[in-house]
Amino acid sequence: MERKIKLSRDQVQHFVNVTSKCDFDIDIYYNRYVVDAKSFLGVYGLDFSRPLYVSYNGYHRELEELLRECAIAC
């Protein structure tokens, strides 16, 4: 599954905390720059002025709620 989100620097710690609870791989990326969504330094190093894409295969209720809050129109 892939979701398009907008994330701010203030939201990074919460985002990483939620993704770290998931037992499946989660990537966050833009263009060809891909990082592990469970890595604080990786996520914090992204360009937050751009729309970001989250790619994952699994379900976690808290993750779905977070992605819904951060979602932007496609």
C-alpha positions in Angstrom: 0.0 0.0 0.0 1.2 3.5 -0.7 0.1 6.8 0.9 1.0 10.4 0.1 1.5 12.5 3.2 2.8 15.9 4.4 5.0 15.7 7.5 6.6 18.4 9.5 9.8 18.3 11.6 7.6 18.5 14.8 5.8 15.3 13.8 8.9 13.1 13.1 9.3 11.7 16.6 5.6 10.6 16.8 5.8 9.2 13.3 8.8 7.1 14.1 7.3 5.9 17.4 4.2 4.7 15.6 6.0 3.0 12.7 8.4 1.3 15.2 5.4 -0.5 16.7 4.6 -2.2 13.3 6.0 -5.7 12.6 6.3 -5.1 8.9 8.7 -3.0 6.8 7.7 0.7 6.1 9.6 3.0 3.7 9.2 6.7 3.3 10.4 8.4 0.2 10.3 11.1 -2.5 11.9 10.9 -5.9 14.6 8.2 -5.6 15.5 9.0 -2.0 14.1 6.1 0.2 14.6 5.6 4.0 13.4 3.2 6.6 10.4 4.9 8.3 11.5 3.4 11.6 14.7 5.4 11.5 14.5 8.8 13.3 17.7 10.1 11.5 16.5 8.8 8.2 13.1 10.4 8.4 14.4 13.7 9.9 16.8 14.0 7.0 14.0 14.2 4.4 12.9 17.4 2.7 9.6 18.3 4.4 8.7 20.9 1.8 7.9 18.0 -0.5 5.0 15.5 -0.5 6.3 12.3 1.0 5.2 8.7 0.1 4.9 5.9 2.6 5.0 2.4 1.3 4.1 -0.6 3.4 2.5 -4.1 3.4 0.5 -4.7 6.6 -2.0 -3.2 8.9 -1.7 -1.4 12.2 -4.6 0.7 13.5 -2.4 3.4 15.0 -0.4 3.7 11.7 -3.6 4.0 9.7 -4.9 6.8 11.9 -1.6 8.7 11.7 -1.4 8.4 7.9 -5.0 9.6 7.7 -4.1 12.7 9.8 -1.1 13.4 7.6 -2.7 12.6 4.2 -2.8 15.0 1.3 -4.9 14.8 -1.8 -3.4 12.8 -4.6 
